[in-house]
Amino acid sequence: MIVEGNVLPVDRANVDTDQIIPAFLLTGITSTGLGVHLFKGMTGGPDLLAAHPDASIVVTRENFGCGSSREHAAWALADRGFRAVVAPSFARIFQENAYNNGVAPVVVDAAEIDTLLAAPALRIDLENETLQIRHPELVEGRTLKFSLDPLRKRFLLEGGYLEFLANKRDAVRSWLNRDRVRPG
Amino acid sequence: MSQSLFEKVWDAHVVEQLPGGNALLFVDRIVAHEITTPQGALEIEQRYGDELFDKSRIVAMNDHVSPAKDTETAIQAKVLRQWAKRHGITLYDIGDNGICHVIAPERGHIEPGMTVICGDSHTCTLGAFGAFALGIGTTVQTGAMLAGCVVLERPKLMRVTVNGRLGHGATAKDLALYVISTLTFKGATGYAIEYRGEAIDALSMDERMTLCNMAVEAGGTTAMIAPDETTFSYLRGRENQPKGEAFETNVASWRALRADPDARYDRELTLDVSTLRPMVSWGTNPGESVPLDGRVPADADAKSLEYMDLAPGDALRGLPVDQAFIGSCTNSRLADLRAAGEVLRGRKVSVPTIITPGSQAVKRAAEKEGLHDVFQDAGALWTHSSCGPCLGMSMGVVAPGSRCISSSNRNFPGRMGAGARVHLASPAVVAASAILGRIASPEELGPIGSLEKVGAERLR
């Protein structure tokens, strides 16, 4: 699967999930329609989004998605049309949430981020785990490699985390009945 | 083969190895609150016939905004309430509820050796019991409600040895801030931390929960402390725990839950806390913390400085504050309230001060000791239990540009309100700062009770 799109340059480190979507907006009981709240907790966030109305790939610095476990952060990104976040590192919980919501957490070397922040658009091949800078007329020859978790890549591309687990229920029951030992 | 505490708990829960270092890991306890549970409960109802894997492993509470503040949060609470009732799930609700990470252990739902998940990043708090406890998103929680398991990549292991004894007004909160400032805000990402050492052995359960609570602020998956007599005493006789011989049989097996002598770790950190003094954060993440007598570092992050309206070299002590908050899953237990009470007794606050107990049971216990009178005589607001001002979601929102000294866990931009500036500290430091209207340590107020022991259940 290819994700091609314009870059939203979020030139800061440690963008926590309170900045991605503040807690006072977590009052719903569904995962839909949260895109309107994206980056409302970030100083200058809404203006940045307005300046890049067609962006579908976030490029940012280290430790993106730190803080609260709220999946609303991934829901808001996905609802707003974002398909990937490119950063040198992610917080664990956000990374899991991103995989489960069709938002690819793409880890690249920190030294590449300045260049990628300045890029107009990117072309990300999720299947082959490669990333290129795209200009209106051409795709740059230089290709960055990244790697996705082999299991979560499946959830990312096809969805189905819940279905995967639902299909494990019998195995879990038999493990409980047969194989479980107390820790210690 | 020698194993760490983490490995013993992890291995006992692996149902199946999965590709990429992932495992299908069995979950003993699911803690479910009203902000992140309804979406999954509704999904299981719609897609999977409302069938839960094992409802007896779930415990629920309305805690983040309770009582509800508006129609939307009332609906969240109602959905959780109806779901719990429909399935016969234990629910802690208005009048008898509390913050998930306070009430779950308080009511005896957390045991050594368990795996615990909750849709809240501070679930690592419960590692204080020698459980593997971690925060997860709604989808992962929903999967556990549906199939009893999570898909999880096994974290690396970091052992943090804490030598010496806390003194000089330094508390578990100061130790937590010290650890995070040493590791940095993301330094433990991908790691499970095991704490050990003289200082850890001496901590009460309330203090251990404070320390483990903030592991996620260094990016850690969890933090764990091997169970010992302190743990067993906390659990013995507690609600939802077996009594008598059955309990002692459990204790006998829990004693094995400690690292073997030559267990291996991916990373080691050794600290000495004998000279540790109270800490305070200056920036916009908890790693940006220094001793209260310290200054904003010369190489401080420019965006943090701008948000906090500070400059390199600025002193923290003496910085005027506009508001104070004591509460949150970090510091809202009885030991914390006692520590604040020691400072506030017979004194008056000079800025708006909110004190929010972590559970209604903590509230009642504090009131039996007269702490509500101490707080209210000092001019502070003594509220019902909830997550409260910590996350700017309901009551006590801090105004833009206002500075709040807080016993909570996050000083992120906008966390306690848009544009609000938060300084993290221990309950005793928050209390002293509330009195003086500026960041201050209790010793500035002269001799105070038994401050040497502040923050500890040893005050009993």
HADDOCK unambig.tbl for C-alpha pairs under 7 A between the chains (distance, minus, plus):
assign (segid A and resid 18 and name CA) (segid B and resid 415 and name CA) 6.31 0.50 0.50
assign (segid A and resid 23 and name CA) (segid B and resid 391 and name CA) 6.34 0.50 0.50
assign (segid A and resid 23 and name CA) (segid B and resid 392 and name CA) 6.70 0.50 0.50
assign (segid A and resid 23 and name CA) (segid B and resid 393 and name CA) 5.41 0.50 0.50
assign (segid A and resid 24 and name CA) (segid B and resid 392 and name CA) 6.55 0.50 0.50
assign (segid A and resid 24 and name CA) (segid B and resid 393 and name CA) 4.28 0.50 0.50
assign (segid A and resid 26 and name CA) (segid B and resid 35 and name CA) 6.78 0.50 0.50
assign (segid A and resid 27 and name CA) (segid B and resid 35 and name CA) 6.81 0.50 0.50
assign (segid A and resid 27 and name CA) (segid B and resid 72 and name CA) 5.67 0.50 0.50
assign (segid A and resid 27 and name CA) (segid B and resid 73 and name CA) 5.49 0.50 0.50
assign (segid A and resid 28 and name CA) (segid B and resid 72 and name CA) 6.29 0.50 0.50
assign (segid A and resid 28 and name CA) (segid B and resid 76 and name CA) 6.90 0.50 0.50
assign (segid A and resid 29 and name CA) (segid B and resid 38 and name CA) 5.46 0.50 0.50
assign (segid A and resid 29 and name CA) (segid B and resid 39 and name CA) 5.27 0.50 0.50
assign (segid A and resid 29 and name CA) (segid B and resid 76 and name CA) 6.09 0.50 0.50
assign (segid A and resid 30 and name CA) (segid B and resid 39 and name CA) 5.04 0.50 0.50
assign (segid A and resid 31 and name CA) (segid B and resid 39 and name CA) 6.59 0.50 0.50
assign (segid A and resid 41 and name CA) (segid B and resid 414 and name CA) 6.07 0.50 0.50
assign (segid A and resid 63 and name CA) (segid B and resid 186 and name CA) 6.54 0.50 0.50
assign (segid A and resid 67 and name CA) (segid B and resid 121 and name CA) 6.92 0.50 0.50
assign (segid A and resid 67 and name CA) (segid B and resid 217 and name CA) 6.89 0.50 0.50
assign (segid A and resid 68 and name CA) (segid B and resid 120 and name CA) 6.56 0.50 0.50
assign (segid A and resid 68 and name CA) (segid B and resid 121 and name CA) 5.21 0.50 0.50
assign (segid A and resid 69 and name CA) (segid B and resid 119 and name CA) 6.34 0.50 0.50
assign (segid A and resid 69 and name CA) (segid B and resid 120 and name CA) 5.31 0.50 0.50
assign (segid A and resid 69 and name CA) (segid B and resid 121 and name CA) 4.84 0.50 0.50
assign (segid A and resid 69 and name CA) (segid B and resid 135 and name CA) 6.31 0.50 0.50
assign (segid A and resid 69 and name CA) (segid B and resid 136 and name CA) 5.84 0.50 0.50
assign (segid A and resid 69 and name CA) (segid B and resid 137 and name CA) 5.52 0.50 0.50
assign (segid A and resid 70 and name CA) (segid B and resid 137 and name CA) 5.96 0.50 0.50
assign (segid A and resid 71 and name CA) (segid B and resid 137 and name CA) 5.09 0.50 0.50
assign (segid A and resid 71 and name CA) (segid B and resid 138 and name CA) 6.01 0.50 0.50
assign (segid A and resid 91 and name CA) (segid B and resid 189 and name CA) 6.65 0.50 0.50
assign (segid A and resid 91 and name CA) (segid B and resid 219 and name CA) 6.44 0.50 0.50
assign (segid A and resid 92 and name CA) (segid B and resid 189 and name CA) 6.91 0.50 0.50
assign (segid A and resid 92 and name CA) (segid B and resid 190 and name CA) 6.83 0.50 0.50
assign (segid A and resid 93 and name CA) (segid B and resid 136 and name CA) 5.81 0.50 0.50
assign (segid A and resid 93 and name CA) (segid B and resid 137 and name CA) 6.64 0.50 0.50
assign (segid A and resid 97 and name CA) (segid B and resid 137 and name CA) 6.02 0.50 0.50
assign (segid A and resid 149 and name CA) (segid B and resid 20 and name CA) 6.09 0.50 0.50
assign (segid A and resid 150 and name CA) (segid B and resid 19 and name CA) 6.53 0.50 0.50
assign (segid A and resid 150 and name CA) (segid B and resid 20 and name CA) 5.75 0.50 0.50
assign (segid A and resid 151 and name CA) (segid B and resid 19 and name CA) 5.85 0.50 0.50
assign (segid A and resid 151 and name CA) (segid B and resid 20 and name CA) 6.49 0.50 0.50
assign (segid A and resid 162 and name CA) (segid B and resid 143 and name CA) 5.42 0.50 0.50
assign (segid A and resid 165 and name CA) (segid B and resid 143 and name CA) 6.13 0.50 0.50
assign (segid A and resid 165 and name CA) (segid B and resid 147 and name CA) 5.82 0.50 0.50
assign (segid A and resid 166 and name CA) (segid B and resid 146 and name CA) 6.62 0.50 0.50
assign (segid A and resid 166 and name CA) (segid B and resid 147 and name CA) 5.79 0.50 0.50
assign (segid A and resid 168 and name CA) (segid B and resid 147 and name CA) 6.93 0.50 0.50
assign (segid A and resid 169 and name CA) (segid B and resid 147 and name CA) 5.19 0.50 0.50
assign (segid A and resid 172 and name CA) (segid B and resid 15 and name CA) 6.51 0.50 0.50
assign (segid A and resid 175 and name CA) (segid B and resid 15 and name CA) 6.33 0.50 0.50
assign (segid A and resid 181 and name CA) (segid B and resid 12 and name CA) 6.29 0.50 0.50
assign (segid A and resid 182 and name CA) (segid B and resid 12 and name CA) 6.42 0.50 0.50
assign (segid A and resid 183 and name CA) (segid B and resid 8 and name CA) 5.93 0.50 0.50
assign (segid A and resid 183 and name CA) (segid B and resid 9 and name CA) 5.61 0.50 0.50
assign (segid A and resid 183 and name CA) (segid B and resid 12 and name CA) 5.09 0.50 0.50
assign (segid A and resid 183 and name CA) (segid B and resid 113 and name CA) 6.20 0.50 0.50
assign (segid A and resid 184 and name CA) (segid B and resid 8 and name CA) 6.13 0.50 0.50
assign (segid A and resid 184 and name CA) (segid B and resid 253 and name CA) 6.39 0.50 0.50
assign (segid A and resid 184 and name CA) (segid B and resid 254 and name CA) 6.78 0.50 0.50
assign (segid A and resid 184 and name CA) (segid B and resid 256 and name CA) 4.78 0.50 0.50
assign (segid A and resid 184 and name CA) (segid B and resid 257 and name CA) 5.21 0.50 0.50
